[in-house]
């Protein structure tokens, strides 16, 4: 089954995300790839959609942030993009106020998670704003730091607006927050598509490709249940999870129930809701540096135990 790559474009207001998106779309078009865009606007009118160009499937989300109020709308829009088009990639441009963990949580729906290949977060940092961050509120400074910490590729944009010495000092402070991401000084968010596509490829001994999840900050793992599990065993498994599992959501069939349950988990707190119809038994786990084989192996063991 063909999967569609998903890239999240993040960064604070005015950092250059839309300029980056236009650069990417131009290169994707030249490469002959079919891509779509999902724009998230905090207001009720789109500022950026007119800049996307014809021929690119586009969905827009207004009056809210992906991470707060419109996750359900996001799932609908993304599902429509995937069903109406044969896509190589989807680019999601978030609002400047979006938190990366919440955005990833919003796009990884159990309904279609198997169709997506999450590639990573590209964060655009306005070097001038980062230099003057002490003038911002503590909340905004924290958001800027979180956007940098969870990035897989960081564009240090507006490099022409600071001196070389300032740029070197700013890079040092940014790399202290995120030692793994690729950092690139840019003007007008100019970056090659090849660089972005290769950000997930980590080579060992010059030739061996490692799994994309080996070095991402945020990992999205999808597991499909074949059978029901006992709820008591499942909750025991939850209690033993590492703290780096931030989110889970999906549909689970328990041995005591005819229909599956919608399950949501956030920072250690589970929630269940009865569903009155059959649903795909997918569960999505989101966190940092998760052991994919171990977690899926544990869930399969729960299924095997319930089947005995």
C-alpha angles and dihedrals in degrees: 000000000000115000128207119230115235123204124184116211110204139168140115125294112292096009095123106267095139092048088052091049092052090050091051095047092051091053093044089053091050089050090054095239124145111232137167135204132221114195123197115201125183091209131059097252127063116236097177107040093085089059095058098077134220124301096036114109107235135190124183133203117201139188099024149040123266089233096053123024112003108048092120091053089049092056091051094048094046092047090053092050091051096046097042097046140041096230135188093191145359121211116203115199108199130203115266088249095058123120113220097227092053093047093053089047089054097055100042099081115173087226096068106006091116089062094057133077107200107215104179150267122295109198123196114208121197101220092205092054092045091050090052096038093123087073090062126085117269089250093055092045088053092050092051090051092049092050089054096043095055097042124114094194124024125199110202093206132196090033089158089066096064134052122257090251092051091048092053092050092047092049089053093054092046094048089050087063094046120021096174105052123093109248120205129181109225143177116211088359091284110173133145119252089227090060092054094046092050095050090093096048113095116182128206124196089357098289117038115099115216125209116276091239094059094089110013117118093217117041125191113201122187122200126183116208116222095190144013122280132207111260093221091054091046092052091048087054090050092054091054096051119119116255089244090076099096104170141014131176136164147098121295130186112217122201093239096054135068094211130045125259126233104234127198127179128184125176095332099321117111126201129189132197127184116242118205096207139049113274133183106274096230125140124193120206120195125189147105125295094345123180100238097188093048096049095046090044090054092051092049089051089055090053092049091049093051091049093056 
